[in-house]
Amino acid sequence: MADNNAETLCWNIVTAIAEERDIERDEINERIGDVIDTQALSRLAAQSSGNDSIELSVSFRIEGCYVTVTDGGEVRASCPGLVSA
């Protein structure tokens, strides 16, 4: 189950980056697993989901974007100063 959650979270991260950069998902070259432990991030996101005592906010940089994962695995990507393709 954790592997599936990590895969879903990775897919959501790739999607957020692609949408922010206005590119196709397969144009993203950097591997998320080389930047952050996706299994650990997935577990943190799952633990924070529906838990009022945990507030999650994890940010990292990948593909020229700042990615933030918050409670329950919500993903946002911001690519300041990056000219889209």
C-alpha positions as CSV (number, residue, x, y, z in Angstrom):
1,M,0.0,0.0,0.0
2,A,2.8,2.4,0.9
3,D,4.4,1.9,-2.6
4,N,1.1,2.8,-4.3
5,N,0.8,5.9,-2.2
6,A,4.4,6.9,-3.0
7,E,3.8,6.3,-6.7
8,T,0.6,8.4,-6.6
9,L,2.4,11.2,-4.8
10,C,5.3,11.1,-7.4
11,W,2.7,11.2,-10.2
12,N,1.1,14.3,-8.5
13,I,4.5,16.0,-8.2
14,V,5.4,15.3,-11.8
15,T,2.0,16.6,-12.9
16,A,2.2,19.8,-10.8
17,I,5.7,20.5,-12.3
18,A,4.6,19.8,-15.8
19,E,1.5,22.0,-15.5
20,E,3.5,24.9,-13.9
21,R,6.2,24.7,-16.6
22,D,3.6,24.1,-19.4
23,I,5.4,21.0,-20.6
24,E,4.5,17.3,-21.0
25,R,5.2,15.0,-18.0
26,D,7.7,13.0,-20.0
27,E,9.8,16.1,-20.6
28,I,10.8,16.1,-16.9
29,N,14.3,14.7,-16.7
30,E,15.2,14.9,-13.0
31,R,14.2,11.8,-10.9
32,I,12.2,12.7,-7.8
33,G,13.8,9.8,-5.9
34,D,17.2,11.5,-6.5
35,V,16.0,14.6,-4.7
36,I,13.8,13.3,-1.8
37,D,12.9,10.0,-0.2
38,T,9.5,9.4,-1.7
39,Q,8.6,6.6,0.6
40,A,9.2,8.7,3.7
41,L,7.4,11.7,2.1
42,S,4.4,9.5,1.3
43,R,4.3,8.1,4.9
44,L,4.4,11.7,6.3
45,A,1.6,12.8,4.0
46,A,-0.5,9.8,4.9
47,Q,0.0,10.4,8.6
48,S,-1.0,14.1,8.3
49,S,-4.2,13.3,6.4
50,G,-7.1,13.9,8.7
51,N,-4.8,14.3,11.8
52,D,-5.4,17.7,13.5
53,S,-2.2,17.3,15.6
54,I,0.1,17.1,12.5
55,E,0.7,20.0,10.0
56,L,2.9,18.9,7.2
57,S,4.8,21.2,4.9
58,V,7.8,19.8,3.0
59,S,9.5,21.8,0.3
60,F,12.2,20.9,-2.2
61,R,13.6,22.1,-5.5
62,I,13.5,20.0,-8.6
63,E,13.5,20.8,-12.3
64,G,13.8,24.5,-11.6
65,C,10.7,24.5,-9.5
66,Y,9.9,24.7,-5.8
67,V,7.6,21.9,-4.9
68,T,5.7,21.8,-1.6
69,V,3.8,18.9,-0.3
70,T,1.3,19.6,2.5
71,D,-1.2,17.8,4.7
72,G,-2.7,14.7,3.1
73,G,-0.3,14.9,0.1
74,E,-1.5,18.1,-1.5
75,V,1.1,19.2,-4.0
76,R,2.0,22.7,-5.3
77,A,4.7,23.7,-7.7
78,S,6.1,27.1,-8.4
79,C,8.8,27.9,-10.9
80,P,9.7,31.6,-10.3
81,G,11.6,33.2,-13.2
82,L,11.4,30.2,-15.4
83,V,10.3,30.8,-18.9
84,S,7.9,28.1,-20.1
85,A,8.6,26.0,-23.1
